[in-house]
């Protein structure tokens, strides 16, 4: 990805390296998390109630959440930085559309999406680039369109870098943020925050999970 910010290149190459074991490990992480599933289902209902515009699953990875949204009746497609992840998602879900792209520069026309889902993908976006991503979400949404974010909660400047995962060499930064700070950035991008959920860690999870639901004004 010549000419793009370093974090995009590092994220892309890291997920390309671990795509297969990651897909095997997280084939359907929503399957055993009723609360998380309920939030995704609620998001789908809100999108349907606002019309028939399609939804982008940004950071779609193996594509299982994209497939779940499709099963909930949405016209949905997946976007991911990693070409290898996109290839595996297409292989697993041949009836759905997936393409390579970045949330900081979505290759989509203005006001064409009914919803944007970004579950555990903003965690790889540095603070200085997050306003750009949220501005893109606002740009591509139709009036009344919704955004659902999911991310690990943390304190200010709470981050880590992994250099190995699944036995593969990577260079992947994780940014953990307080929900209030992320909510403020959504508001500055022109999105109204309608719900905030913070759940405690489950089983092997080490951090609370935050969900923010926001809406573009009519």
Residue pairs with C-beta under 8 A, 6 or more apart in sequence:
1 8
1 9
1 12
4 102
5 104
5 129
7 124
7 125
7 126
7 129
7 173
8 81
8 102
8 104
10 171
10 172
10 173
11 81
11 82
11 124
11 172
11 173
12 81
12 82
12 83
13 170
13 171
14 165
14 170
14 171
14 172
15 22
15 61
15 80
15 81
15 82
15 84
15 85
15 172
16 82
16 83
16 84
16 85
17 168
17 169
17 170
18 165
18 166
18 168
18 170
19 82
19 84
19 85
19 87
19 88
20 84
20 88
21 166
21 167
21 168
22 61
22 62
22 85
22 165
22 166
23 61
23 62
23 85
23 88
23 92
25 166
26 61
26 62
26 64
27 62
27 64
28 64
29 64
30 36
30 37
30 40
30 64
30 65
30 68
31 37
33 202
35 197
35 199
36 150
36 199
36 209
36 211
37 68
39 148
39 150
39 197
39 211
39 213
40 65
40 68
40 69
40 72
40 117
40 119
40 148
41 72
42 213
43 115
43 117
43 146
43 148
43 213
44 55
44 69
44 72
44 73
44 74
44 115
45 72
46 115
46 146
46 213
46 215
47 53
47 55
47 74
47 114
47 115
47 145
47 146
48 73
48 74
50 114
50 142
50 144
50 145
50 146
51 114
51 142
51 144
52 75
52 114
53 75
53 112
53 113
53 114
53 115
53 142
53 145
54 74
54 75
54 76
54 77
54 112
54 113
54 114
55 69
55 74
55 75
55 76
55 77
55 113
55 114
55 115
55 116
55 117
56 76
56 77
56 78
56 79
56 106
56 108
56 113
56 115
56 116
56 117
56 140
57 63
57 65
57 66
57 69
57 76
57 77
57 78
57 79
57 117
57 119
58 79
58 103
58 106
58 116
58 117
58 118
58 121
59 79
59 80
59 81
59 103
59 118
59 119
59 120
59 121
59 122
60 66
60 78
60 79
60 80
60 85
60 86
60 89
60 98
61 80
61 82
61 85
61 89
62 85
62 88
62 89
62 92
63 78
63 88
63 89
63 90
63 92
63 93
63 96
63 98
64 92
65 117
65 119
66 76
66 77
66 78
66 89
66 93
66 96
66 98
67 92
67 93
67 96
69 76
69 117
70 76
70 93
70 95
70 96
74 114
74 115
76 96
77 96
77 97
77 98
77 99
78 86
78 89
78 96
78 97
78 98
78 99
79 98
79 99
79 100
79 101
79 103
79 106
80 86
80 89
80 98
80 100
80 101
81 100
81 101
81 102
82 100
83 100
86 98
86 99
86 100
89 96
89 98
90 96
90 98
99 107
101 107
103 118
103 121
103 122
103 125
103 133
103 136
103 137
104 125
104 129
104 132
104 133
104 136
105 132
105 136
106 136
106 139
106 140
108 140
109 140
110 139
110 140
111 139
111 140
111 141
111 142
111 143
112 140
112 142
113 140
113 141
113 142
113 145
114 141
114 142
114 145
114 146
115 141
115 145
115 146
115 147
115 148
116 137
116 140
116 141
116 145
116 146
116 147
116 148
117 147
117 148
118 137
118 147
118 148
118 149
118 150
119 148
119 149
119 150
120 150
120 151
120 152
122 130
122 133
122 149
122 151
122 175
122 182
123 151
123 152
123 174
123 175
123 176
124 172
124 173
124 174
124 175
125 133
125 175
126 173
126 175
127 175
130 182
130 185
131 185
131 188
131 189
134 185
134 186
134 188
134 189
134 191
135 189
135 190
137 147
137 189
137 191
138 189
138 190
138 191
138 216
141 147
141 216
142 216
143 216
143 217
143 218
144 215
144 216
144 217
144 218
145 215
145 216
146 213
146 214
146 215
146 216
147 186
147 191
147 212
147 213
147 214
147 215
147 216
148 211
148 212
148 213
149 182
149 186
149 210
149 211
149 212
149 214
150 209
150 210
150 211
151 176
151 177
151 182
151 209
151 210
152 174
152 176
152 207
152 208
152 209
152 210
153 176
153 177
153 178
153 179
153 198
153 207
153 208
153 209
153 210
154 175
154 176
154 177
154 178
154 207
155 176
155 178
156 177
156 178
156 181
158 175
158 176
158 177
159 173
159 174
159 175
159 176
160 173
160 174
160 176
161 171
161 172
161 173
161 174
162 170
162 171
162 172
162 174
163 169
163 170
163 171
164 170
165 172
176 207
177 210
179 196
179 198
179 210
179 212
182 210
182 212
183 193
183 196
183 212
183 214
186 193
186 212
186 214
187 193
190 216
190 217
191 214
191 215
191 216
192 214
192 215
192 216
192 217
193 212
193 213
193 214
194 213
194 214
194 215
195 211
195 212
195 213
196 210
196 211
196 212
196 213
197 210
197 211
198 208
198 209
198 210
198 211
199 208
199 209
199 211
200 208
201 207
201 208
201 209
